[in-house]
Structures are given as structure tokens and as C-alpha cells.
Amino acid sequence: MGGFRNNRLTLRGRFILVLVLMGLSAIQACAQSQESVSRISLQRTACFGVCPVYNVSIYPNGLVEFHGERFVASVGDYNHRVDPANFDRLAQFAREIDFYSLSAEYRVRIEADNSVTAVSDLPSRITTVETRSEAKSVLNYFAGPQELEDFENLIDQLTDSARWVGEEIPAL
């Protein structure tokens, strides 16, 4: 009997050790994902009208890259630097809205009665958050959550993309 009891404790000890190691791995992974955002970008696409078409990216060192295509004041590639705290604020906002849990796309709105509301001729916004190990993009054509729209506007605001787009970006 004594040998069985020791073996039982050993199994229990192993089980506890595995749980502790799994918990530590989860904590470490969470901490790494919070610290490892390497790029945040926003792409605004065309509509049938004069919607600005551009892509803006920001990096941890405050570098901002802009590529203007159509209906912007500055067509082509441009860059400048902003305070690196702007990047940190965007990375924190992405964590706060749990960006990685958002749907990959928002194209229609499902109403309470399960009917679908769809629209046409809107520009899309494609927001991307990259880490060392993964990238997540969310397409917001119509009816995305308000916090996603807030994130899109904050990217424009903190990158100062208005300097190239030539229009006023809504403040948050």
C-alpha cells in the first residue's frame, strides 16, 4: 500500500506542476503579446465618389509611413516621426478593445429580427495590428463596432495623417 500512496502523491504533484507551468506560460504569452506589437496600420479604400484612398502605418519608434493613392492632398509615399507614446497609446487601445477577438470583417448589420441590412458605395477601412508572431486585419465596411471606428479615427489622429490627406480627422 505504501508504494501506491507514494505513486499517487507523485501523480498529484505532477498534475499540480503541469497546471502551474501552464499558468506561467499563459501569463508569459499574455505579457509578450502586450509588449510585442510591431506595427499598426489603417487602409482606407475607394468608393464611387471622392473618398480618400490611402494607407498609414505607425511603428514603436514613432515612425509613420503614409502612402496616398487618390483624393488626398499628397499622392505617393511620405513619412515623418511622432512621439513614440502615440504608438504605445494605439497598442494599449488595441488591447483594451480586444482587437484580436474582433471578427475578420464587418460587411452587413444583422438586425434584431434577423433581417440583414446591407449598403453599397462605402469605403472600407482595413485595420491591422502586427506582433512578432502574428498579424490580424479587420475589414470594416459597414456596421463594425463603435470601438473599432474609434480605433480607426485614433490611428488617423495619432499618426497625423491629415497632413497628407488634407482633411480634418475627428478628434476623440
C-alpha positions in Angstrom: 0.0 0.0 0.0 2.8 2.4 0.9 4.2 2.3 -2.7 0.7 3.0 -4.2 0.3 6.1 -1.9 3.7 7.5 -2.9 2.9 6.9 -6.5 -0.5 8.7 -6.0 1.2 11.7 -4.4 3.7 11.8 -7.3 0.9 11.8 -9.8 -0.9 14.6 -7.9 2.3 16.5 -7.7 2.9 16.1 -11.4 -0.6 17.3 -12.1 -0.1 20.4 -10.0 3.3 21.1 -11.6 1.7 20.8 -15.1 -1.1 23.3 -14.0 1.4 25.7 -12.6 3.6 25.6 -15.7 0.6 26.1 -18.0 -0.5 29.1 -15.9 3.0 30.6 -16.1 3.1 30.0 -19.9 -0.2 31.7 -20.3 0.9 34.7 -18.2 4.1 34.9 -20.2 2.3 34.7 -23.5 -0.1 37.4 -22.5 2.7 39.7 -21.4 4.6 39.1 -24.6 1.6 39.8 -26.8 1.1 43.1 -24.9 4.7 44.1 -25.4 5.3 42.8 -28.9 3.1 44.9 -31.2 5.4 45.9 -34.0 3.2 47.8 -36.4 -0.3 49.2 -36.6 -1.8 50.3 -39.9 -5.0 51.7 -41.4 -6.0 51.4 -45.0 -8.9 53.5 -46.4 -10.3 52.2 -49.7 -12.2 53.8 -52.6 -15.8 54.4 -53.0 -17.7 55.6 -56.1 -17.2 59.2 -55.0 -14.2 61.1 -53.8 -13.3 59.1 -50.7 -9.6 59.5 -49.7 -7.6 56.3 -50.6 -4.5 55.8 -48.5 -2.6 53.6 -46.1 -0.9 54.8 -42.9 1.3 52.7 -40.6 3.0 53.5 -37.3 5.9 51.7 -35.6 7.1 51.6 -32.0 9.8 54.1 -32.6 7.2 56.7 -33.8 7.9 56.3 -37.5 4.8 57.0 -39.5 4.6 55.8 -43.2 1.9 57.2 -45.5 1.0 56.0 -49.0 -1.6 58.2 -50.7 -3.3 56.9 -53.8 -6.4 59.1 -54.7 -8.4 62.0 -53.4 -5.6 63.0 -50.9 -3.6 66.2 -50.8 -0.3 64.1 -51.1 -0.2 61.3 -53.6 2.8 59.0 -53.1 5.0 57.8 -50.2 5.8 60.0 -47.2 7.0 59.6 -43.7 7.6 61.5 -40.5 8.0 60.8 -36.8 5.6 61.3 -33.9 6.1 60.8 -30.3 6.6 57.0 -29.7 4.0 57.4 -26.9 1.4 57.7 -29.7 2.3 54.1 -30.8 2.1 53.0 -27.2 -1.4 54.6 -26.9 -2.6 52.8 -30.0 -1.2 49.4 -28.9 -2.9 49.9 -25.5 -6.2 50.8 -27.2 -6.0 47.7 -29.3 -5.6 45.6 -26.1 -8.5 47.5 -24.4 -10.9 46.7 -27.3 -9.5 43.2 -27.5 -8.7 43.7 -31.2 -7.6 40.1 -31.8 -11.1 38.9 -30.8 -12.9 41.1 -33.3 -14.5 39.5 -36.4 -12.3 39.5 -39.5 -14.9 41.6 -41.4 -18.0 43.7 -40.9 -20.0 44.0 -44.2 -23.6 43.9 -43.1 -25.7 44.5 -40.0 -27.9 41.7 -38.6 -31.0 43.3 -37.1 -32.9 42.1 -34.0 -35.4 40.3 -36.2 -32.5 38.6 -38.0 -33.0 40.6 -41.2 -29.9 41.9 -42.9 -29.1 45.5 -43.6 -26.6 46.0 -46.4 -25.4 49.1 -48.1 -23.2 49.8 -51.2 -20.7 52.5 -52.2 -19.0 52.9 -48.9 -15.2 52.9 -48.5 -13.8 50.1 -46.4 -11.3 50.5 -43.6 -8.8 47.8 -43.0 -7.1 48.0 -39.7 -4.1 45.7 -39.0 -2.2 45.0 -35.8 1.0 43.1 -36.1 3.1 41.3 -33.5 6.3 39.4 -33.9 4.3 36.2 -34.4 1.0 37.2 -36.0 -1.0 39.8 -37.8 -4.7 40.4 -37.5 -6.6 42.5 -40.0 -10.2 43.7 -39.6 -12.2 44.9 -42.6 -14.9 47.4 -41.6 -17.2 48.1 -44.5 -20.4 48.6 -42.6 -21.7 48.2 -39.1 -18.5 47.4 -37.3 -18.4 48.0 -33.5 -18.1 51.6 -32.4 -14.8 50.8 -30.6 -13.3 49.7 -34.0 -14.4 53.0 -35.6 -12.9 54.8 -32.6 -9.6 52.9 -33.2 -9.6 53.8 -36.9 -10.0 57.5 -36.0 -7.4 57.4 -33.3 -4.9 55.9 -35.7 -5.5 58.8 -38.1 -5.3 61.3 -35.2 -2.1 60.0 -33.6 -0.3 59.5 -36.9 -1.3 63.0 -38.0 -2.4 61.6 -41.4 -4.5 64.7 -42.0 -1.2 66.4 -43.0 -1.2 64.3 -46.2 -4.9 63.6 -46.6 -5.8 67.2 -46.4 -8.9 66.9 -44.3 -9.8 67.2 -40.7 -9.7 63.9 -38.7 -12.4 63.6 -36.0 -10.8 64.0 -32.5 -11.5 61.5 -29.8 
